[in-house]
Amino acid sequence: MIIPDIIQWAARNLRKNMTKAEIELWSHIKDKQIWVRFMRQKPIFVYTEDNGHNRFVIADFYCSGKNLIIELDGSIHDIMEVLLLDKEKEELLKHKWLRVIRFQNKEIFNDINKVLQRIQTHV
């Protein structure tokens, strides 16, 4: 599957401009620190639209070996429109047999060990 340039650019831009919560979690899961390989800001194909365009979502963190996606939610995810988009994205990913676990940014900063334990139960 060829990833369109605009999606590659968006993913690259997200990797260059990670949030503080993403940086913190990444420092604990990169380089197989929890036994599996995660990629950050990974474009994932979800379906082809009727007009022939392929639709992608960009996962915050993705482990292909375990079909696992980690999404981090900051305060913007409290807005109803964003919450609805999150739910739509999650449903699309579930149809691709991918599991999604979500964490609030505050969980990353307040109890990273609990977050890591929860991730480990899914891998």
N, C-alpha and C positions, 0 to 999 in steps of 0.2 A: 504494500500500500504506500503510495507516494503521498507524503504530507505536503500540503500546499505551503508555499513560501510564507504567506501571511501567518499561518499557524506556527510554523517554525520560528518566525520572527517574534511572535507573541510569547512563545514558550521561552525562547532565549532571553527576552526582555524580563520575563517573570523570574528567571533564574538569576539574572543580574541584579534584580531589585527585590530580593526576598524580604518578607516582613521579619521583624525581630523574633516572632514566634517560630517562623519557618527556619530561621538561622539556628535558633536554639535546638529545635527538634533534629534538624539535619546534623548538628554536631554530635548527636547521640546515635543516629542510625546509619550514617554514611560508612562506607568501607566495611560493610558486613559486621558492624559492631553488635548487632543482635542476630547474627547467623545467616541473614539473607541480604540480598542486594536490593536496595531501593534506588530508584531514579527520581529526580525532582523535576517538577513542572513538565510532566511527560504527556505529550499529545496522544490521545487514544481515539481511534476510529470507532464511531458508534453506529452509523447507518448512512445510506445513500438517499438523499432527498429525491422526490419525484422529478425534479428538474435536472437530476444527474450529478448534483454537487454532493461531495462527501462531507458528512458532519463529524466534527471532532470535538472532544472536550479535553481540557488540560487538567490533569490530576496534579494535586500538590505533590504527593509522593506516591510512587507506584512500584510494586514488587511483582514482576511478571511470573516468577516461579511459584508464587502463592495466590495469584489472582487477587491481590489485595491493594486497595487504594486508601491512603490516609488523607483526609481533608481537614484543614485547620480553619476555624471560623472566628473572625474578629467581630467587632461590634457592627460592622456593615451587614453581617448576616442576620441581624435582628430586624432588619427592614423587611416587610412582608414580601415585596417584589423579589428581593434577593433570596429570601427563604423559599419562595415558590420555584425560582430558578434552580436552587440547590436540590430541591426534591425532584424536579424534572431530570436534572443531570444524574442524580443517584439512580433513578428508575432506568434511564438509558444504560447506565453502566451495569446494573443488575441483569438486564437483558443480554449483556455480553458475558454473563457468568462471572462478573467481578464483584467482590465484596468491598463495601465502603465502610470505614469507621471514621467517625468525626470527633474532633476535640475542639473545645473552646480555647482560644489563645490563653486565657487565664489559667487553664489546666496545665498548659506547658510550663508556665512560670511558677505556679503554686505547688505543683506536685509532679515533676517530671518522672520520678520513679514509678508512680502509679500509671502514668501514661505509657511508659516503656513496658511495664508488666502487662497492660492491656494489649499492647501491640504484640508482644511475645505470645499471648494466648491465641492470637490469630495466625501466627506463623508456625 
